[in-house]
Amino acid sequence: MDTLKGFQKKHLKGLAHGLKPVVQIGKEGITEGVIRAVDEGLRRHELIKIKFTDFKDRKEGLTREIEIKTGSERVGMIGHMAILYRPQTDPEKRKITLPQRNLLKSSP
């Protein structure tokens, strides 16, 4: 997956605004079950939120670990929630279309 550009992350944050968390990181931390649940959530939805109910002081590092294990990319952090994105591998099944360039910039 290519690294997301700033305007693409902004677009995804807007889409994630109304989403509820699909996975919660609790007292057991990151387990194989958590990774499976995140992977499944990304496969189904492409864009998900993860809520940290514990380990709030380590959420940055734990989110990075989840990114690596699931092949996803962090779109942002809002409070104790991480937003992750991974496009569907089959282009025909993709639900989210990323903008290809920043349309807000004016041309010279």
N, C-alpha and C positions, 0 to 999 in steps of 0.2 A: 504494500500500500504506500502510495506517495504521501509525504508529509503534508498535512493540511496547511493552507495559507490562512492568514488572519481573517480575511473576509469570509472564508469558508467556515471557520470556527464560529464566527459571529452569526452566520446563517444557521448553523446547527444549534447554537445556544438558543436562538429564537424558536426553533422547532422543539427543543427540549423543555421549554418553559412550562408547558402544561403536563409533562410526563410525571408519573409517580415512580418512585424507586422500584426496580425489579429485584434487586439483591440488597441485603443488609449485611454489613460486616460487624459481627458481634464479638462476644468474649473469646470465641475460638480462633478469631483472626481469619487468615486466608487458608482455607482447607481445599482439598480436591473437589468437594461438593460445591464450594463457592465458585471455584474456577469453572466447573461444569455449568453452573447456573448462569454465570456471566456469559460464557461461550454460547449457550443456548439462547439467552436473551439477545445477544448481538446477532445471532443467526436469524432469529425471527423478526427483530425490529430494526437492526442496524444501529440505532441510537438508543442508549439506555442511561439511567441514573443508578448510581450505587450510593447507599446511605451508610455512613459510618456511625454506628451506635456506640461502639467502643473503638479504642486505638485512634482517637481523634487527633492526638498529638503526632501520630505517625502516618496520617492519611496520604501525604505526598508520596512517601516511599512505597507504601502498600499499593497505591494506585499505579505507580510505575511498574511494580511487580505484576499486577494484573494485566497491564498493557502488554508486557513482554510475553506472558503466558497465553494470552488470547489473541495476539496479533492485532490489537486495537490501538486507537490513539485517543488520548485525553483531549477533550474539547474544552473543558474548563472545570473549575471547582466553585461551587456555590455553597457557602457555609460548610457543612459536613457532608456534602454530596458531591460525588464526582460524576461527570458526564463523559461517557465513552462512545466512540463511533468506530464501526468497522463495516465497510460496504459488503453487501451480499456478493458471494463469489460468482454467482450466475447473473450476468447483466440483465437478463430478462426478468429476474425476480426482484430487482432493486426497487425499493420504495422511495428512496431519497435521491434526488438529483442535486448534486452540488453545483453552485455557480462556478463557471470557469474563469471568470475575471471579475474584478471589482467594478460593477456598473455605477458606483457612486462617484468615481473619479471622473472629472470632466476632461475631455480631449482638448489638446491645444489648438 
